[in-house]
Amino acid sequence: MKRFMLIFAAIALAAFTTFGGETNAAGIWKWSLTEQTGETILKLKQEGEKLTGSYTNQFGKAEITDGSLKDGDITFKVKREFNGQDFVIKYSGKLSGDKITGKAEFDINGETRALDWNAKRDTAKAAAASGNWNTALILGDGNRIEGTLKLKQDGDKLTGATVRNENETQIQDGKISGDEITFTVIRERDGRKVTAKYKGKISGDTIKGKVESDWSGELANPRLGRHTREIIFL
């Protein structure tokens, strides 16, 4: 009987230790606060109970401080500036699966404010964009410019280059979020720099979207095909 009780106590202690609270806060979190324009994106990294990461919204990007997760309770601070005045937002909430519910508190102009904080983890998995793609740019006059797009994916970052007539140009600001990709290409043309901004959405083996260039000032609609690695901009 005594041995049974010791085993039961050990099992109970293990259960309490394991299920005392949520233990994983790493990932990308999104939310909007009252009176906020647009969305806030928080990218969290976790090491034990310590949380680090970046926080981006309409006021720009900042690193969080004093981030922690203990027994499902998550806290961190963000320093911001408004009308030349620095202030600190203190976030505190309860982690439950892919949701956080809590408060965002800050002092500004001598007034303390507290707003409801409801964040959701972005669970979308990035689609595979790596590889070489044959490209065909269809211009408004029907002319066709062919080339190659080389993409390499590392998490949410895209690197690579476009190749036309054996001239290779590195892409810039390449990103992938879920099934959406964006990148910029800057080339020299007729003695000036031409910027083209690409944005597309992966669906199965194709990508559809737009490319905006200051060469002609017109928008083009691209279709990107997998397997043949063909990209057609209409």
PEMO-V820806 format. One record per residue. N is the residue number from 0. PSI is psi in whole degrees, -180 to 180 (* if undefined). OMEGA is omega in whole degrees, 0 to 359 (* if undefined). BURIAL is b if it has 16 or more other ideal C-beta (glycine too) atoms within 10 Angstrom, else e. Layout:
n = <N | N>
psi = <PSI | PSI>
omega = <OMEGA | OMEGA>
burial = <BURIAL | BURIAL>
//
This chain:
n = <0 | 1 | 2 | 3 | 4 | 5 | 6 | 7 | 8 | 9 | 10 | 11 | 12 | 13 | 14 | 15 | 16 | 17 | 18 | 19 | 20 | 21 | 22 | 23 | 24 | 25 | 26 | 27 | 28 | 29 | 30 | 31 | 32 | 33 | 34 | 35 | 36 | 37 | 38 | 39 | 40 | 41 | 42 | 43 | 44 | 45 | 46 | 47 | 48 | 49 | 50 | 51 | 52 | 53 | 54 | 55 | 56 | 57 | 58 | 59 | 60 | 61 | 62 | 63 | 64 | 65 | 66 | 67 | 68 | 69 | 70 | 71 | 72 | 73 | 74 | 75 | 76 | 77 | 78 | 79 | 80 | 81 | 82 | 83 | 84 | 85 | 86 | 87 | 88 | 89 | 90 | 91 | 92 | 93 | 94 | 95 | 96 | 97 | 98 | 99 | 100 | 101 | 102 | 103 | 104 | 105 | 106 | 107 | 108 | 109 | 110 | 111 | 112 | 113 | 114 | 115 | 116 | 117 | 118 | 119 | 120 | 121 | 122 | 123 | 124 | 125 | 126 | 127 | 128 | 129 | 130 | 131 | 132 | 133 | 134 | 135 | 136 | 137 | 138 | 139 | 140 | 141 | 142 | 143 | 144 | 145 | 146 | 147 | 148 | 149 | 150 | 151 | 152 | 153 | 154 | 155 | 156 | 157 | 158 | 159 | 160 | 161 | 162 | 163 | 164 | 165 | 166 | 167 | 168 | 169 | 170 | 171 | 172 | 173 | 174 | 175 | 176 | 177 | 178 | 179 | 180 | 181 | 182 | 183 | 184 | 185 | 186 | 187 | 188 | 189 | 190 | 191 | 192 | 193 | 194 | 195 | 196 | 197 | 198 | 199 | 200 | 201 | 202 | 203 | 204 | 205 | 206 | 207 | 208 | 209 | 210 | 211 | 212 | 213 | 214 | 215 | 216 | 217 | 218 | 219 | 220 | 221 | 222 | 223 | 224 | 225 | 226 | 227 | 228 | 229 | 230 | 231 | 232 | 233>
psi = <-42 | -42 | -40 | -43 | -38 | -42 | -44 | -41 | -40 | -41 | -42 | -41 | -42 | -41 | -40 | -40 | -40 | -39 | 20 | -19 | 166 | 143 | -2 | 111 | -1 | 146 | -167 | 126 | 144 | 146 | 167 | 137 | 158 | 137 | 8 | 139 | 122 | -164 | 148 | 136 | 125 | 122 | 113 | 139 | 145 | 136 | 101 | -124 | -2 | 135 | 135 | 165 | -176 | 153 | 122 | 131 | -158 | -21 | 3 | -162 | 143 | 156 | 142 | 159 | 161 | 37 | 134 | 155 | 118 | 122 | 37 | -6 | 122 | 135 | 148 | 168 | 152 | 129 | 127 | 173 | 137 | 121 | 41 | 5 | 127 | 142 | 161 | 130 | 126 | 117 | 136 | 135 | 179 | 126 | 129 | 100 | -118 | 26 | 148 | 131 | 126 | -147 | 151 | 118 | 142 | 156 | 128 | 134 | 37 | 7 | 134 | 129 | 149 | 127 | 149 | 139 | 115 | 106 | 150 | 139 | 136 | 110 | 3 | 134 | 136 | 134 | 161 | 121 | -9 | 146 | 179 | 133 | 131 | 134 | 148 | 116 | 115 | 113 | 170 | -28 | 7 | -10 | 151 | 125 | 118 | 154 | -163 | 141 | 121 | 120 | 140 | 129 | 132 | 96 | -122 | 11 | 137 | 133 | 169 | -159 | 155 | 145 | 125 | 129 | 41 | 7 | 121 | 131 | 126 | 141 | 158 | 154 | 38 | 129 | 151 | 129 | 109 | -115 | 14 | 134 | 147 | 146 | 165 | 143 | 129 | 123 | 158 | 129 | 124 | 41 | 9 | 163 | 133 | 126 | 129 | 127 | 123 | 139 | 125 | 165 | 126 | 130 | 103 | -117 | 22 | 159 | 129 | 142 | -145 | 153 | 129 | 124 | 144 | 11 | -52 | -11 | 5 | 156 | 146 | 152 | 111 | 151 | 128 | 122 | 136 | -177 | -69 | -6 | 44 | 135 | 125 | 122 | 114 | *>
omega = <180 | 180 | 178 | 181 | 179 | 178 | 179 | 180 | 180 | 178 | 180 | 180 | 179 | 180 | 180 | 181 | 184 | 188 | 182 | 180 | 177 | 186 | 183 | 179 | 183 | 178 | 180 | 182 | 181 | 176 | 173 | 177 | 176 | 180 | 179 | 176 | 180 | 189 | 173 | 179 | 180 | 177 | 186 | 169 | 185 | 174 | 187 | 178 | 183 | 178 | 173 | 178 | 182 | 187 | 185 | 173 | 185 | 182 | 179 | 186 | 178 | 176 | 178 | 176 | 176 | 180 | 179 | 174 | 181 | 180 | 178 | 179 | 183 | 178 | 172 | 180 | 176 | 178 | 181 | 179 | 179 | 181 | 178 | 182 | 176 | 174 | 184 | 175 | 179 | 179 | 175 | 182 | 180 | 180 | 178 | 182 | 180 | 179 | 172 | 177 | 181 | 184 | 170 | 185 | 178 | 176 | 177 | 183 | 178 | 182 | 177 | 180 | 178 | 180 | 175 | 181 | 179 | 184 | 176 | 178 | 177 | 184 | 180 | 178 | 181 | 177 | 181 | 180 | 184 | 176 | 177 | 182 | 171 | 185 | 174 | 179 | 180 | 182 | 182 | 180 | 178 | 178 | 185 | 177 | 184 | 179 | 181 | 174 | 178 | 182 | 173 | 185 | 176 | 185 | 179 | 182 | 176 | 172 | 180 | 185 | 170 | 182 | 175 | 180 | 178 | 176 | 185 | 179 | 181 | 173 | 180 | 176 | 180 | 181 | 172 | 179 | 185 | 180 | 181 | 178 | 175 | 172 | 182 | 176 | 179 | 181 | 171 | 179 | 179 | 176 | 177 | 180 | 178 | 181 | 177 | 179 | 184 | 176 | 183 | 180 | 181 | 176 | 184 | 182 | 178 | 172 | 177 | 180 | 183 | 170 | 180 | 182 | 177 | 175 | 181 | 182 | 181 | 176 | 175 | 180 | 184 | 168 | 182 | 183 | 177 | 181 | 178 | 181 | 182 | 178 | 179 | 178 | 184 | *>
burial = <e | e | e | e | e | e | e | e | e | e | e | e | e | e | e | e | e | e | e | e | e | b | e | e | b | e | e | b | b | e | b | e | e | e | e | e | e | e | e | b | b | b | b | b | e | b | e | e | e | e | b | e | b | e | b | e | b | e | e | e | e | b | e | b | e | e | b | e | b | e | e | b | e | b | b | b | b | b | e | b | e | e | e | e | e | e | e | e | b | e | b | e | b | e | b | e | e | e | e | b | e | b | e | b | e | b | e | e | e | e | e | e | e | e | e | e | b | e | b | e | b | b | e | e | e | b | b | e | b | e | e | e | b | e | b | e | b | b | e | e | e | e | e | e | e | e | b | b | b | b | b | e | b | e | e | e | e | b | e | b | e | b | e | e | e | e | e | e | e | e | b | e | e | b | e | b | e | e | b | b | b | b | b | e | b | e | e | e | e | e | e | e | e | e | e | b | b | b | b | b | e | b | e | e | e | b | b | e | b | e | b | e | b | e | e | e | e | e | e | b | e | b | b | b | e | b | e | e | b | e | b | b | b | e>
//
